[in-house]
Amino acid sequence: MKIIVQLEEIAMLGLGIFLFSILPYPWWLFLVLFLAPDIGMIGYLANNKIGALVYNLFHHKGLAILLYLIGIYLGNHILQLIGTILFSHSAFDRVIGYGLKLEKGFKFTHLGEIGKKSQD
């Protein structure tokens, strides 16, 4: 099952790259901004609960899609860019096993514990 989920996330990353390609920005900007959503880890300086909340806000694909669609509706390329980066980054994170965080700590995600071998 893990392979199927990874393939699905790779397809979503491809979609994010495609959506970026139709925006009027140079490719270097995608590379520069790609890791920007990880700024959400700063919440862990407060505690695990706030850390998980802030991290998940920056890694929630539903929010990314909403921002992108609002950008489409308003004709706002900046919102489309933000949505595309959030979506692409989140898909990439899930490909490598980093899911949405649980409140008990950074290494605990909806995909399982980071660094722990799955039993698939």
Biopython code that builds the backbone (N, CA, C, O; Angstrom):
import numpy as np
from Bio.PDB.StructureBuilder import StructureBuilder

atoms = [
    (1, "MET", "N", (0.815, -1.202, 0.000)),
    (1, "MET", "CA", (0.000, 0.000, 0.000)),
    (1, "MET", "C", (0.857, 1.264, 0.000)),
    (1, "MET", "O", (0.484, 2.270, -0.603)),
    (2, "LYS", "N", (2.001, 1.212, 0.673)),
    (2, "LYS", "CA", (2.877, 2.370, 0.748)),
    (2, "LYS", "C", (3.307, 2.820, -0.645)),
    (2, "LYS", "O", (3.357, 4.021, -0.913)),
    (3, "ILE", "N", (3.617, 1.882, -1.531)),
    (3, "ILE", "CA", (4.042, 2.220, -2.893)),
    (3, "ILE", "C", (2.917, 2.932, -3.650)),
    (3, "ILE", "O", (3.172, 3.886, -4.384)),
    (4, "ILE", "N", (1.691, 2.477, -3.477)),
    (4, "ILE", "CA", (0.552, 3.096, -4.165)),
    (4, "ILE", "C", (0.383, 4.543, -3.705)),
    (4, "ILE", "O", (0.148, 5.434, -4.521)),
    (5, "VAL", "N", (0.504, 4.771, -2.404)),
    (5, "VAL", "CA", (0.384, 6.127, -1.867)),
    (5, "VAL", "C", (1.522, 7.002, -2.408)),
    (5, "VAL", "O", (1.294, 8.151, -2.785)),
    (6, "GLN", "N", (2.719, 6.471, -2.446)),
    (6, "GLN", "CA", (3.849, 7.237, -2.977)),
    (6, "GLN", "C", (3.638, 7.583, -4.454)),
    (6, "GLN", "O", (3.927, 8.704, -4.874)),
    (7, "LEU", "N", (3.144, 6.644, -5.229)),
    (7, "LEU", "CA", (2.881, 6.907, -6.646)),
    (7, "LEU", "C", (1.818, 7.991, -6.820)),
    (7, "LEU", "O", (1.923, 8.848, -7.698)),
    (8, "GLU", "N", (0.811, 7.936, -5.983)),
    (8, "GLU", "CA", (-0.236, 8.953, -6.026)),
    (8, "GLU", "C", (0.341, 10.331, -5.701)),
    (8, "GLU", "O", (-0.002, 11.321, -6.348)),
    (9, "GLU", "N", (1.212, 10.389, -4.706)),
    (9, "GLU", "CA", (1.826, 11.663, -4.328)),
    (9, "GLU", "C", (2.785, 12.160, -5.409)),
    (9, "GLU", "O", (2.884, 13.366, -5.635)),
    (10, "ILE", "N", (3.488, 11.254, -6.076)),
    (10, "ILE", "CA", (4.357, 11.643, -7.191)),
    (10, "ILE", "C", (3.513, 12.264, -8.309)),
    (10, "ILE", "O", (3.919, 13.248, -8.926)),
    (11, "ALA", "N", (2.343, 11.686, -8.563)),
    (11, "ALA", "CA", (1.443, 12.249, -9.575)),
    (11, "ALA", "C", (0.983, 13.650, -9.166)),
    (11, "ALA", "O", (0.883, 14.544, -10.006)),
    (12, "MET", "N", (0.703, 13.836, -7.873)),
    (12, "MET", "CA", (0.285, 15.163, -7.402)),
    (12, "MET", "C", (1.432, 16.166, -7.495)),
    (12, "MET", "O", (1.213, 17.332, -7.822)),
    (13, "LEU", "N", (2.647, 15.717, -7.211)),
    (13, "LEU", "CA", (3.809, 16.590, -7.382)),
    (13, "LEU", "C", (3.935, 16.990, -8.854)),
    (13, "LEU", "O", (4.217, 18.148, -9.162)),
    (14, "GLY", "N", (3.731, 16.051, -9.742)),
    (14, "GLY", "CA", (3.746, 16.360, -11.180)),
    (14, "GLY", "C", (2.683, 17.381, -11.548)),
    (14, "GLY", "O", (2.931, 18.278, -12.355)),
    (15, "LEU", "N", (1.497, 17.249, -10.957)),
    (15, "LEU", "CA", (0.430, 18.224, -11.198)),
    (15, "LEU", "C", (0.857, 19.604, -10.712)),
    (15, "LEU", "O", (0.641, 20.603, -11.398)),
    (16, "GLY", "N", (1.460, 19.656, -9.537)),
    (16, "GLY", "CA", (1.930, 20.933, -9.005)),
    (16, "GLY", "C", (2.966, 21.576, -9.908)),
    (16, "GLY", "O", (2.938, 22.786, -10.133)),
    (17, "ILE", "N", (3.879, 20.770, -10.423)),
    (17, "ILE", "CA", (4.901, 21.281, -11.350)),
    (17, "ILE", "C", (4.246, 21.793, -12.630)),
    (17, "ILE", "O", (4.631, 22.837, -13.155)),
    (18, "PHE", "N", (3.260, 21.057, -13.128)),
    (18, "PHE", "CA", (2.533, 21.509, -14.315)),
    (18, "PHE", "C", (1.828, 22.839, -14.053)),
    (18, "PHE", "O", (1.904, 23.759, -14.867)),
    (19, "LEU", "N", (1.139, 22.934, -12.905)),
    (19, "LEU", "CA", (0.425, 24.177, -12.586)),
    (19, "LEU", "C", (1.396, 25.352, -12.484)),
    (19, "LEU", "O", (1.077, 26.464, -12.905)),
    (20, "PHE", "N", (2.575, 25.106, -11.927)),
    (20, "PHE", "CA", (3.579, 26.167, -11.877)),
    (20, "PHE", "C", (4.007, 26.562, -13.290)),
    (20, "PHE", "O", (4.224, 27.740, -13.571)),
    (21, "SER", "N", (4.127, 25.578, -14.172)),
    (21, "SER", "CA", (4.619, 25.851, -15.530)),
    (21, "SER", "C", (3.703, 26.783, -16.316)),
    (21, "SER", "O", (4.149, 27.428, -17.265)),
    (22, "ILE", "N", (2.433, 26.862, -15.936)),
    (22, "ILE", "CA", (1.517, 27.755, -16.662)),
    (22, "ILE", "C", (1.428, 29.135, -16.007)),
    (22, "ILE", "O", (0.707, 30.010, -16.487)),
    (23, "LEU", "N", (2.159, 29.323, -14.917)),
    (23, "LEU", "CA", (2.230, 30.644, -14.296)),
    (23, "LEU", "C", (3.365, 31.442, -14.935)),
    (23, "LEU", "O", (4.293, 30.862, -15.499)),
    (24, "PRO", "N", (3.294, 32.770, -14.849)),
    (24, "PRO", "CA", (4.306, 33.607, -15.522)),
    (24, "PRO", "C", (5.564, 33.847, -14.676)),
    (24, "PRO", "O", (6.037, 34.980, -14.575)),
    (25, "TYR", "N", (6.092, 32.805, -14.083)),
    (25, "TYR", "CA", (7.273, 32.943, -13.231)),
    (25, "TYR", "C", (8.409, 32.071, -13.764)),
    (25, "TYR", "O", (8.165, 31.038, -14.388)),
    (26, "PRO", "N", (9.653, 32.491, -13.514)),
    (26, "PRO", "CA", (10.799, 31.678, -13.947)),
    (26, "PRO", "C", (10.943, 30.436, -13.069)),
    (26, "PRO", "O", (10.524, 30.433, -11.912)),
    (27, "TRP", "N", (11.539, 29.383, -13.631)),
    (27, "TRP", "CA", (11.676, 28.113, -12.923)),
    (27, "TRP", "C", (12.515, 28.210, -11.662)),
    (27, "TRP", "O", (12.282, 27.476, -10.702)),
    (28, "TRP", "N", (13.496, 29.117, -11.656)),
    (28, "TRP", "CA", (14.334, 29.234, -10.465)),
    (28, "TRP", "C", (13.495, 29.614, -9.250)),
    (28, "TRP", "O", (13.853, 29.264, -8.125)),
    (29, "LEU", "N", (12.382, 30.325, -9.454)),
    (29, "LEU", "CA", (11.530, 30.723, -8.332)),
    (29, "LEU", "C", (10.875, 29.496, -7.677)),
    (29, "LEU", "O", (10.723, 29.443, -6.456)),
    (30, "PHE", "N", (10.495, 28.526, -8.494)),
    (30, "PHE", "CA", (9.937, 27.287, -7.941)),
    (30, "PHE", "C", (10.962, 26.620, -7.030)),
    (30, "PHE", "O", (10.633, 26.182, -5.927)),
    (31, "LEU", "N", (12.198, 26.548, -7.496)),
    (31, "LEU", "CA", (13.253, 25.912, -6.709)),
    (31, "LEU", "C", (13.548, 26.682, -5.429)),
    (31, "LEU", "O", (13.790, 26.076, -4.384)),
    (32, "VAL", "N", (13.531, 27.989, -5.497)),
    (32, "VAL", "CA", (13.804, 28.822, -4.321)),
    (32, "VAL", "C", (12.687, 28.681, -3.284)),
    (32, "VAL", "O", (12.955, 28.599, -2.086)),
    (33, "LEU", "N", (11.447, 28.654, -3.745)),
    (33, "LEU", "CA", (10.300, 28.621, -2.823)),
    (33, "LEU", "C", (9.887, 27.221, -2.384)),
    (33, "LEU", "O", (9.092, 27.075, -1.455)),
    (34, "PHE", "N", (10.409, 26.207, -3.031)),
    (34, "PHE", "CA", (9.941, 24.839, -2.799)),
    (34, "PHE", "C", (10.012, 24.419, -1.326)),
    (34, "PHE", "O", (9.116, 23.723, -0.848)),
    (35, "LEU", "N", (11.032, 24.816, -0.617)),
    (35, "LEU", "CA", (11.167, 24.432, 0.799)),
    (35, "LEU", "C", (10.581, 25.460, 1.765)),
    (35, "LEU", "O", (10.617, 25.258, 2.979)),
    (36, "ALA", "N", (10.043, 26.556, 1.239)),
    (36, "ALA", "CA", (9.481, 27.610, 2.079)),
    (36, "ALA", "C", (8.406, 27.125, 3.055)),
    (36, "ALA", "O", (8.375, 27.616, 4.183)),
    (37, "PRO", "N", (7.523, 26.189, 2.687)),
    (37, "PRO", "CA", (6.508, 25.748, 3.645)),
    (37, "PRO", "C", (7.084, 25.136, 4.933)),
    (37, "PRO", "O", (6.383, 25.035, 5.940)),
    (38, "ASP", "N", (8.346, 24.733, 4.896)),
    (38, "ASP", "CA", (8.944, 24.174, 6.108)),
    (38, "ASP", "C", (9.172, 25.218, 7.190)),
    (38, "ASP", "O", (9.573, 24.880, 8.303)),
    (39, "ILE", "N", (8.918, 26.488, 6.871)),
    (39, "ILE", "CA", (8.951, 27.529, 7.898)),
    (39, "ILE", "C", (7.928, 27.204, 8.991)),
    (39, "ILE", "O", (8.029, 27.694, 10.116)),
    (40, "GLY", "N", (6.954, 26.381, 8.648)),
    (40, "GLY", "CA", (5.943, 25.958, 9.623)),
    (40, "GLY", "C", (6.525, 25.208, 10.812)),
    (40, "GLY", "O", (5.870, 25.092, 11.848)),
    (41, "MET", "N", (7.739, 24.701, 10.679)),
    (41, "MET", "CA", (8.379, 24.002, 11.796)),
    (41, "MET", "C", (8.693, 24.944, 12.950)),
    (41, "MET", "O", (8.953, 24.494, 14.066)),
    (42, "ILE", "N", (8.672, 26.234, 12.692)),
    (42, "ILE", "CA", (8.999, 27.204, 13.729)),
    (42, "ILE", "C", (8.027, 27.117, 14.915)),
    (42, "ILE", "O", (8.380, 27.480, 16.038)),
    (43, "GLY", "N", (6.823, 26.642, 14.663)),
    (43, "GLY", "CA", (5.843, 26.486, 15.736)),
    (43, "GLY", "C", (6.302, 25.538, 16.831)),
    (43, "GLY", "O", (5.843, 25.630, 17.969)),
    (44, "TYR", "N", (7.206, 24.626, 16.490)),
    (44, "TYR", "CA", (7.709, 23.680, 17.479)),
    (44, "TYR", "C", (8.583, 24.357, 18.536)),
    (44, "TYR", "O", (8.898, 23.749, 19.559)),
    (45, "LEU", "N", (8.971, 25.598, 18.299)),
    (45, "LEU", "CA", (9.716, 26.333, 19.324)),
    (45, "LEU", "C", (8.828, 26.625, 20.531)),
    (45, "LEU", "O", (9.320, 26.785, 21.648)),
    (46, "ALA", "N", (7.522, 26.693, 20.300)),
    (46, "ALA", "CA", (6.573, 26.930, 21.397)),
    (46, "ALA", "C", (6.289, 25.619, 22.134)),
    (46, "ALA", "O", (6.571, 25.492, 23.326)),
    (47, "ASN", "N", (5.734, 24.657, 21.417)),
    (47, "ASN", "CA", (5.455, 23.329, 21.965)),
    (47, "ASN", "C", (4.931, 22.431, 20.851)),
    (47, "ASN", "O", (4.710, 22.887, 19.729)),
    (48, "ASN", "N", (4.735, 21.158, 21.164)),
    (48, "ASN", "CA", (4.306, 20.192, 20.135)),
    (48, "ASN", "C", (2.929, 20.508, 19.569)),
    (48, "ASN", "O", (2.699, 20.334, 18.372)),
    (49, "LYS", "N", (2.015, 20.967, 20.409)),
    (49, "LYS", "CA", (0.654, 21.239, 19.942)),
    (49, "LYS", "C", (0.640, 22.397, 18.940)),
    (49, "LYS", "O", (0.048, 22.290, 17.866)),
    (50, "ILE", "N", (1.289, 23.490, 19.296)),
    (50, "ILE", "CA", (1.357, 24.637, 18.383)),
    (50, "ILE", "C", (2.195, 24.284, 17.164)),
    (50, "ILE", "O", (1.867, 24.680, 16.045)),
    (51, "GLY", "N", (3.274, 23.540, 17.376)),
    (51, "GLY", "CA", (4.117, 23.114, 16.264)),
    (51, "GLY", "C", (3.337, 22.319, 15.239)),
    (51, "GLY", "O", (3.437, 22.577, 14.040)),
    (52, "ALA", "N", (2.555, 21.345, 15.710)),
    (52, "ALA", "CA", (1.757, 20.527, 14.795)),
    (52, "ALA", "C", (0.726, 21.379, 14.064)),
    (52, "ALA", "O", (0.515, 21.206, 12.863)),
    (53, "LEU", "N", (0.088, 22.293, 14.779)),
    (53, "LEU", "CA", (-0.927, 23.147, 14.166)),
    (53, "LEU", "C", (-0.332, 24.016, 13.058)),
    (53, "LEU", "O", (-0.872, 24.077, 11.953)),
    (54, "VAL", "N", (0.775, 24.684, 13.357)),
    (54, "VAL", "CA", (1.392, 25.575, 12.372)),
    (54, "VAL", "C", (1.968, 24.778, 11.201)),
    (54, "VAL", "O", (1.770, 25.137, 10.041)),
    (55, "TYR", "N", (2.679, 23.697, 11.513)),
    (55, "TYR", "CA", (3.251, 22.856, 10.458)),
    (55, "TYR", "C", (2.147, 22.341, 9.533)),
    (55, "TYR", "O", (2.278, 22.413, 8.311)),
    (56, "ASN", "N", (1.072, 21.826, 10.106)),
    (56, "ASN", "CA", (-0.021, 21.269, 9.306)),
    (56, "ASN", "C", (-0.719, 22.330, 8.468)),
    (56, "ASN", "O", (-1.200, 22.036, 7.374)),
    (57, "LEU", "N", (-0.778, 23.553, 8.967)),
    (57, "LEU", "CA", (-1.370, 24.652, 8.205)),
    (57, "LEU", "C", (-0.581, 24.884, 6.911)),
    (57, "LEU", "O", (-1.165, 25.124, 5.854)),
    (58, "PHE", "N", (0.754, 24.809, 7.005)),
    (58, "PHE", "CA", (1.617, 25.026, 5.849)),
    (58, "PHE", "C", (1.731, 23.780, 4.961)),
    (58, "PHE", "O", (2.312, 23.850, 3.877)),
    (59, "HIS", "N", (1.187, 22.648, 5.405)),
    (59, "HIS", "CA", (1.319, 21.396, 4.654)),
    (59, "HIS", "C", (-0.039, 20.743, 4.343)),
    (59, "HIS", "O", (-0.111, 19.549, 4.051)),
    (60, "HIS", "N", (-1.089, 21.529, 4.410)),
    (60, "HIS", "CA", (-2.430, 20.999, 4.160)),
    (60, "HIS", "C", (-2.790, 21.223, 2.690)),
    (60, "HIS", "O", (-2.899, 22.362, 2.235)),
    (61, "LYS", "N", (-2.972, 20.138, 1.963)),
    (61, "LYS", "CA", (-3.246, 20.263, 0.527)),
    (61, "LYS", "C", (-4.589, 20.916, 0.256)),
    (61, "LYS", "O", (-4.751, 21.587, -0.764)),
    (62, "GLY", "N", (-5.557, 20.735, 1.146)),
    (62, "GLY", "CA", (-6.853, 21.382, 0.966)),
    (62, "GLY", "C", (-6.723, 22.893, 0.973)),
    (62, "GLY", "O", (-7.339, 23.577, 0.156)),
    (63, "LEU", "N", (-5.923, 23.419, 1.895)),
    (63, "LEU", "CA", (-5.679, 24.862, 1.948)),
    (63, "LEU", "C", (-4.933, 25.316, 0.697)),
    (63, "LEU", "O", (-5.234, 26.373, 0.141)),
    (64, "ALA", "N", (-3.964, 24.520, 0.257)),
    (64, "ALA", "CA", (-3.212, 24.853, -0.949)),
    (64, "ALA", "C", (-4.142, 24.951, -2.163)),
    (64, "ALA", "O", (-4.036, 25.884, -2.959)),
    (65, "ILE", "N", (-5.039, 23.995, -2.296)),
    (65, "ILE", "CA", (-5.991, 23.992, -3.410)),
    (65, "ILE", "C", (-6.925, 25.193, -3.315)),
    (65, "ILE", "O", (-7.214, 25.843, -4.320)),
    (66, "LEU", "N", (-7.394, 25.486, -2.102)),
    (66, "LEU", "CA", (-8.285, 26.638, -1.906)),
    (66, "LEU", "C", (-7.596, 27.936, -2.318)),
    (66, "LEU", "O", (-8.185, 28.757, -3.021)),
    (67, "LEU", "N", (-6.354, 28.123, -1.885)),
    (67, "LEU", "CA", (-5.617, 29.331, -2.256)),
    (67, "LEU", "C", (-5.431, 29.415, -3.775)),
    (67, "LEU", "O", (-5.592, 30.480, -4.371)),
    (68, "TYR", "N", (-5.093, 28.292, -4.385)),
    (68, "TYR", "CA", (-4.916, 28.273, -5.841)),
    (68, "TYR", "C", (-6.220, 28.655, -6.554)),
    (68, "TYR", "O", (-6.216, 29.472, -7.475)),
    (69, "LEU", "N", (-7.330, 28.056, -6.119)),
    (69, "LEU", "CA", (-8.618, 28.335, -6.763)),
    (69, "LEU", "C", (-9.075, 29.776, -6.552)),
    (69, "LEU", "O", (-9.650, 30.386, -7.454)),
    (70, "ILE", "N", (-8.819, 30.322, -5.361)),
    (70, "ILE", "CA", (-9.130, 31.742, -5.131)),
    (70, "ILE", "C", (-8.283, 32.596, -6.072)),
    (70, "ILE", "O", (-8.758, 33.584, -6.632)),
    (71, "GLY", "N", (-7.019, 32.197, -6.235)),
    (71, "GLY", "CA", (-6.150, 32.906, -7.171)),
    (71, "GLY", "C", (-6.667, 32.857, -8.597)),
    (71, "GLY", "O", (-6.609, 33.849, -9.324)),
    (72, "ILE", "N", (-7.176, 31.694, -8.994)),
    (72, "ILE", "CA", (-7.773, 31.566, -10.341)),
    (72, "ILE", "C", (-8.980, 32.505, -10.460)),
    (72, "ILE", "O", (-9.105, 33.261, -11.424)),
    (73, "TYR", "N", (-9.859, 32.440, -9.464)),
    (73, "TYR", "CA", (-11.085, 33.244, -9.479)),
    (73, "TYR", "C", (-10.771, 34.738, -9.544)),
    (73, "TYR", "O", (-11.406, 35.484, -10.289)),
    (74, "LEU", "N", (-9.787, 35.164, -8.758)),
    (74, "LEU", "CA", (-9.435, 36.585, -8.705)),
    (74, "LEU", "C", (-8.434, 36.996, -9.791)),
    (74, "LEU", "O", (-8.144, 38.181, -9.957)),
    (75, "GLY", "N", (-7.914, 36.019, -10.522)),
    (75, "GLY", "CA", (-6.884, 36.323, -11.507)),
    (75, "GLY", "C", (-5.590, 36.785, -10.840)),
    (75, "GLY", "O", (-4.851, 37.598, -11.397)),
    (76, "ASN", "N", (-5.324, 36.263, -9.648)),
    (76, "ASN", "CA", (-4.169, 36.674, -8.851)),
    (76, "ASN", "C", (-3.081, 35.602, -8.933)),
    (76, "ASN", "O", (-3.209, 34.527, -8.348)),
    (77, "HIS", "N", (-2.029, 35.905, -9.654)),
    (77, "HIS", "CA", (-0.957, 34.923, -9.840)),
    (77, "HIS", "C", (-0.185, 34.631, -8.561)),
    (77, "HIS", "O", (0.352, 33.534, -8.409)),
    (78, "ILE", "N", (-0.117, 35.577, -7.648)),
    (78, "ILE", "CA", (0.596, 35.354, -6.383)),
    (78, "ILE", "C", (-0.119, 34.260, -5.571)),
    (78, "ILE", "O", (0.534, 33.359, -5.046)),
    (79, "LEU", "N", (-1.446, 34.335, -5.465)),
    (79, "LEU", "CA", (-2.193, 33.296, -4.743)),
    (79, "LEU", "C", (-2.067, 31.949, -5.444)),
    (79, "LEU", "O", (-1.972, 30.911, -4.789)),
    (80, "GLN", "N", (-2.067, 31.963, -6.759)),
    (80, "GLN", "CA", (-1.871, 30.715, -7.507)),
    (80, "GLN", "C", (-0.478, 30.141, -7.223)),
    (80, "GLN", "O", (-0.319, 28.932, -7.053)),
    (81, "LEU", "N", (0.512, 31.010, -7.177)),
    (81, "LEU", "CA", (1.875, 30.583, -6.872)),
    (81, "LEU", "C", (1.963, 29.982, -5.472)),
    (81, "LEU", "O", (2.546, 28.914, -5.286)),
    (82, "ILE", "N", (1.387, 30.664, -4.498)),
    (82, "ILE", "CA", (1.417, 30.158, -3.120)),
    (82, "ILE", "C", (0.732, 28.795, -3.039)),
    (82, "ILE", "O", (1.267, 27.864, -2.437)),
    (83, "GLY", "N", (-0.433, 28.678, -3.637)),
    (83, "GLY", "CA", (-1.151, 27.409, -3.635)),
    (83, "GLY", "C", (-0.363, 26.300, -4.311)),
    (83, "GLY", "O", (-0.335, 25.167, -3.829)),
    (84, "THR", "N", (0.271, 26.622, -5.413)),
    (84, "THR", "CA", (1.057, 25.640, -6.156)),
    (84, "THR", "C", (2.263, 25.169, -5.351)),
    (84, "THR", "O", (2.556, 23.974, -5.303)),
    (85, "ILE", "N", (2.960, 26.107, -4.721)),
    (85, "ILE", "CA", (4.131, 25.750, -3.914)),
    (85, "ILE", "C", (3.712, 24.901, -2.715)),
    (85, "ILE", "O", (4.333, 23.874, -2.441)),
    (86, "LEU", "N", (2.674, 25.313, -2.003)),
    (86, "LEU", "CA", (2.206, 24.533, -0.849)),
    (86, "LEU", "C", (1.799, 23.121, -1.268)),
    (86, "LEU", "O", (2.137, 22.145, -0.599)),
    (87, "PHE", "N", (1.076, 23.024, -2.371)),
    (87, "PHE", "CA", (0.608, 21.729, -2.862)),
    (87, "PHE", "C", (1.778, 20.838, -3.274)),
    (87, "PHE", "O", (1.847, 19.672, -2.884)),
    (88, "SER", "N", (2.685, 21.388, -4.055)),
    (88, "SER", "CA", (3.833, 20.610, -4.541)),
    (88, "SER", "C", (4.723, 20.152, -3.391)),
    (88, "SER", "O", (5.142, 18.996, -3.340)),
    (89, "HIS", "N", (5.004, 21.060, -2.480)),
    (89, "HIS", "CA", (5.850, 20.722, -1.341)),
    (89, "HIS", "C", (5.203, 19.624, -0.491)),
    (89, "HIS", "O", (5.872, 18.676, -0.080)),
    (90, "SER", "N", (3.919, 19.755, -0.236)),
    (90, "SER", "CA", (3.215, 18.764, 0.579)),
    (90, "SER", "C", (3.221, 17.391, -0.081)),
    (90, "SER", "O", (3.395, 16.377, 0.595)),
    (91, "ALA", "N", (3.034, 17.354, -1.376)),
    (91, "ALA", "CA", (3.084, 16.075, -2.095)),
    (91, "ALA", "C", (4.479, 15.464, -1.986)),
    (91, "ALA", "O", (4.616, 14.266, -1.740)),
    (92, "PHE", "N", (5.512, 16.283, -2.170)),
    (92, "PHE", "CA", (6.882, 15.784, -2.058)),
    (92, "PHE", "C", (7.161, 15.239, -0.649)),
    (92, "PHE", "O", (7.760, 14.175, -0.492)),
    (93, "ASP", "N", (6.723, 15.973, 0.352)),
    (93, "ASP", "CA", (6.914, 15.504, 1.736)),
    (93, "ASP", "C", (6.287, 14.130, 1.946)),
    (93, "ASP", "O", (6.871, 13.270, 2.604)),
    (94, "ARG", "N", (5.108, 13.930, 1.390)),
    (94, "ARG", "CA", (4.429, 12.649, 1.577)),
    (94, "ARG", "C", (5.118, 11.525, 0.798)),
    (94, "ARG", "O", (5.093, 10.370, 1.220)),
    (95, "VAL", "N", (5.726, 11.861, -0.327)),
    (95, "VAL", "CA", (6.496, 10.858, -1.085)),
    (95, "VAL", "C", (7.625, 10.312, -0.213)),
    (95, "VAL", "O", (7.898, 9.111, -0.226)),
    (96, "ILE", "N", (8.272, 11.183, 0.537)),
    (96, "ILE", "CA", (9.403, 10.745, 1.363)),
    (96, "ILE", "C", (8.996, 10.367, 2.783)),
    (96, "ILE", "O", (9.854, 10.135, 3.635)),
    (97, "GLY", "N", (7.676, 10.305, 3.043)),
    (97, "GLY", "CA", (7.182, 9.793, 4.313)),
    (97, "GLY", "C", (6.894, 10.810, 5.388)),
    (97, "GLY", "O", (6.649, 10.434, 6.534)),
    (98, "TYR", "N", (6.915, 12.085, 5.058)),
    (98, "TYR", "CA", (6.603, 13.130, 6.037)),
    (98, "TYR", "C", (5.146, 13.538, 5.862)),
    (98, "TYR", "O", (4.789, 14.211, 4.895)),
    (99, "GLY", "N", (4.328, 13.132, 6.788)),
    (99, "GLY", "CA", (2.912, 13.463, 6.702)),
    (99, "GLY", "C", (2.552, 14.617, 7.612)),
    (99, "GLY", "O", (3.422, 15.290, 8.165)),
    (100, "LEU", "N", (1.257, 14.836, 7.758)),
    (100, "LEU", "CA", (0.769, 15.838, 8.698)),
    (100, "LEU", "C", (1.132, 15.394, 10.107)),
    (100, "LEU", "O", (1.092, 14.204, 10.421)),
    (101, "LYS", "N", (1.485, 16.350, 10.951)),
    (101, "LYS", "CA", (2.012, 16.035, 12.278)),
    (101, "LYS", "C", (0.904, 15.806, 13.301)),
    (101, "LYS", "O", (-0.155, 16.432, 13.266)),
    (102, "LEU", "N", (1.196, 14.884, 14.211)),
    (102, "LEU", "CA", (0.332, 14.652, 15.363)),
    (102, "LEU", "C", (0.871, 15.481, 16.528)),
    (102, "LEU", "O", (2.041, 15.863, 16.523)),
    (103, "GLU", "N", (0.037, 15.760, 17.515)),
    (103, "GLU", "CA", (0.431, 16.631, 18.611)),
    (103, "GLU", "C", (1.470, 16.030, 19.551)),
    (103, "GLU", "O", (2.042, 16.755, 20.364)),
    (104, "LYS", "N", (1.727, 14.738, 19.466)),
    (104, "LYS", "CA", (2.665, 14.144, 20.418)),
    (104, "LYS", "C", (4.130, 14.349, 20.048)),
    (104, "LYS", "O", (5.008, 13.977, 20.827)),
    (105, "GLY", "N", (4.422, 14.929, 18.886)),
    (105, "GLY", "CA", (5.797, 15.239, 18.526)),
    (105, "GLY", "C", (6.012, 15.265, 17.032)),
    (105, "GLY", "O", (5.206, 14.736, 16.266)),
    (106, "PHE", "N", (7.108, 15.886, 16.620)),
    (106, "PHE", "CA", (7.401, 16.091, 15.201)),
    (106, "PHE", "C", (7.505, 14.793, 14.417)),
    (106, "PHE", "O", (7.086, 14.737, 13.261)),
    (107, "LYS", "N", (8.052, 13.757, 15.019)),
    (107, "LYS", "CA", (8.270, 12.526, 14.258)),
    (107, "LYS", "C", (7.018, 11.660, 14.123)),
    (107, "LYS", "O", (7.061, 10.613, 13.477)),
    (108, "PHE", "N", (5.913, 12.080, 14.721)),
    (108, "PHE", "CA", (4.659, 11.321, 14.653)),
    (108, "PHE", "C", (3.726, 11.976, 13.633)),
    (108, "PHE", "O", (3.286, 13.112, 13.813)),
    (109, "THR", "N", (3.432, 11.228, 12.547)),
    (109, "THR", "CA", (2.618, 11.779, 11.465)),
    (109, "THR", "C", (1.437, 10.866, 11.140)),
    (109, "THR", "O", (1.348, 9.740, 11.630)),
    (110, "HIS", "N", (0.544, 11.372, 10.311)),
    (110, "HIS", "CA", (-0.599, 10.565, 9.888)),
    (110, "HIS", "C", (-0.167, 9.399, 9.000)),
    (110, "HIS", "O", (-0.960, 8.494, 8.739)),
    (111, "LEU", "N", (1.074, 9.413, 8.538)),
    (111, "LEU", "CA", (1.606, 8.309, 7.736)),
    (111, "LEU", "C", (2.395, 7.310, 8.581)),
    (111, "LEU", "O", (2.871, 6.294, 8.075)),
    (112, "GLY", "N", (2.525, 7.605, 9.851)),
    (112, "GLY", "CA", (3.302, 6.759, 10.736)),
    (112, "GLY", "C", (4.473, 7.522, 11.328)),
    (112, "GLY", "O", (4.639, 8.716, 11.078)),
    (113, "GLU", "N", (5.268, 6.838, 12.101)),
    (113, "GLU", "CA", (6.411, 7.490, 12.745)),
    (113, "GLU", "C", (7.556, 7.645, 11.755)),
    (113, "GLU", "O", (7.922, 6.697, 11.060)),
    (114, "ILE", "N", (8.115, 8.842, 11.698)),
    (114, "ILE", "CA", (9.242, 9.120, 10.805)),
    (114, "ILE", "C", (10.444, 8.333, 11.294)),
    (114, "ILE", "O", (10.769, 8.353, 12.481)),
    (115, "GLY", "N", (11.099, 7.645, 10.380)),
    (115, "GLY", "CA", (12.280, 6.877, 10.718)),
    (115, "GLY", "C", (12.006, 5.449, 11.126)),
    (115, "GLY", "O", (12.937, 4.656, 11.269)),
    (116, "LYS", "N", (10.750, 5.107, 11.314)),
    (116, "LYS", "CA", (10.380, 3.745, 11.692)),
    (116, "LYS", "C", (9.971, 2.987, 10.433)),
    (116, "LYS", "O", (9.170, 3.486, 9.643)),
    (117, "LYS", "N", (10.508, 1.801, 10.242)),
    (117, "LYS", "CA", (10.163, 0.994, 9.074)),
    (117, "LYS", "C", (8.702, 0.558, 9.158)),
    (117, "LYS", "O", (8.236, 0.099, 10.200)),
    (118, "SER", "N", (7.990, 0.711, 8.042)),
    (118, "SER", "CA", (6.588, 0.274, 8.011)),
    (118, "SER", "C", (6.530, -1.245, 7.832)),
    (118, "SER", "O", (7.477, -1.870, 7.356)),
    (119, "GLN", "N", (5.432, -1.797, 8.214)),
    (119, "GLN", "CA", (5.238, -3.256, 8.175)),
    (119, "GLN", "C", (4.454, -3.677, 6.933)),
    (119, "GLN", "O", (3.776, -4.705, 6.964)),
    (120, "ASP", "N", (4.527, -2.911, 5.840)),
    (120, "ASP", "CA", (3.750, -3.229, 4.615)),
    (120, "ASP", "C", (4.246, -4.455, 3.947)),
    (120, "ASP", "O", (3.709, -4.856, 2.915)),
]
sb = StructureBuilder()
sb.init_structure("model")
sb.init_model(0)
sb.init_chain("A")
sb.init_seg("    ")
for serial, (resi, resn, name, xyz) in enumerate(atoms, 1):
    if name == "N":
        sb.init_residue(resn, " ", resi, " ")
    sb.init_atom(name, np.array(xyz, "f"), 0.0, 1.0, " ", f" {name:<3s}", serial, name[0])
structure = sb.get_structure()
